Amino acid sequence: MEIDARKIKIFKIRNRRGYAALCLNHLTEGKTLFETYERMTKALRRSKINVKSTVSNLKQLVTSSIA
């Protein structure tokens, strides 16, 4: 199965340093945007889900709230 990289939602963790990413019931945390994105792609790969595209600017994935 393949998904688009834009399905990954990254947000700033309140009251903590760092970011978290949410995608298809996977939740990962990291200190930087890049680390958070890489951990999410690794978690998805473990579930046999490939991210088919890359994002040139990771700030495009950052959301202010989770919908």
Kinemage of the C-alpha trace (Angstrom):
@kinemage 1
@onewidth
@group {chain A} dominant
@subgroup {mainchain}
@vectorlist {calphas} color= white
{ca met a 1} P 0.000 0.000 0.000
{ca glu a 2} L 1.211 3.505 -0.769
{ca ile a 3} L 0.122 6.849 0.647
{ca asp a 4} L 0.939 10.443 -0.181
{ca ala a 5} L 3.321 12.279 2.160
{ca arg a 6} L 0.691 14.982 2.676
{ca lys a 7} L -1.406 12.518 4.706
{ca ile a 8} L 1.149 12.852 7.528
{ca lys a 9} L 0.104 15.533 10.027
{ca ile a 10} L 2.861 17.092 12.129
{ca phe a 11} L 2.088 19.327 15.065
{ca lys a 12} L 3.917 21.084 17.890
{ca ile a 13} L 3.550 19.332 21.241
{ca arg a 14} L 2.074 21.656 23.846
{ca asn a 15} L 4.065 22.032 27.099
{ca arg a 16} L 6.988 20.018 25.674
{ca arg a 17} L 9.869 20.474 23.308
{ca gly a 18} L 9.544 18.907 19.909
{ca tyr a 19} L 6.961 17.752 17.433
{ca ala a 20} L 4.629 14.794 16.949
{ca ala a 21} L 3.336 13.174 13.771
{ca leu a 22} L 0.062 11.364 13.229
{ca cys a 23} L -0.855 9.162 10.260
{ca leu a 24} L -3.091 6.083 9.916
{ca asn a 25} L -3.225 5.413 13.691
{ca his a 26} L 0.559 5.787 14.069
{ca leu a 27} L 1.941 8.394 16.460
{ca thr a 28} L 5.616 9.363 16.635
{ca glu a 29} L 7.582 12.102 18.401
{ca gly a 30} L 10.843 13.857 17.656
{ca lys a 31} L 12.897 16.901 18.560
{ca thr a 32} L 12.912 18.368 15.044
{ca leu a 33} L 10.568 18.319 12.075
{ca phe a 34} L 12.946 16.123 10.085
{ca glu a 35} L 13.412 13.608 12.897
{ca thr a 36} L 9.646 13.382 13.411
{ca tyr a 37} L 9.021 12.850 9.686
{ca glu a 38} L 11.725 10.169 9.438
{ca arg a 39} L 10.371 8.296 12.451
{ca met a 40} L 6.888 8.338 10.929
{ca thr a 41} L 8.075 6.957 7.596
{ca lys a 42} L 9.921 4.205 9.471
{ca ala a 43} L 6.810 3.332 11.499
{ca leu a 44} L 4.740 3.190 8.324
{ca arg a 45} L 7.313 0.958 6.609
{ca arg a 46} L 7.028 -1.524 9.480
{ca ser a 47} L 3.315 -1.784 8.637
{ca lys a 48} L 4.146 -2.294 4.939
{ca ile a 49} L 2.950 1.186 3.962
{ca asn a 50} L 5.209 3.187 1.642
{ca val a 51} L 5.259 6.962 1.361
{ca lys a 52} L 5.233 7.513 -2.402
{ca ser a 53} L 6.275 11.164 -2.572
{ca thr a 54} L 8.590 13.480 -0.705
{ca val a 55} L 7.949 16.971 0.571
{ca ser a 56} L 10.431 19.687 -0.309
{ca asn a 57} L 9.498 21.777 2.719
{ca leu a 58} L 8.435 19.890 5.856
{ca lys a 59} L 6.730 23.003 7.230
{ca gln a 60} L 3.926 22.299 4.752
{ca leu a 61} L 2.947 19.276 6.857
{ca val a 62} L 2.686 21.206 10.137
{ca thr a 63} L -0.897 21.723 11.299
{ca ser a 64} L -2.003 23.992 14.091
{ca ser a 65} L -4.668 21.540 15.275
{ca ile a 66} L -5.662 17.949 14.636
{ca ala a 67} L -8.863 17.486 12.661
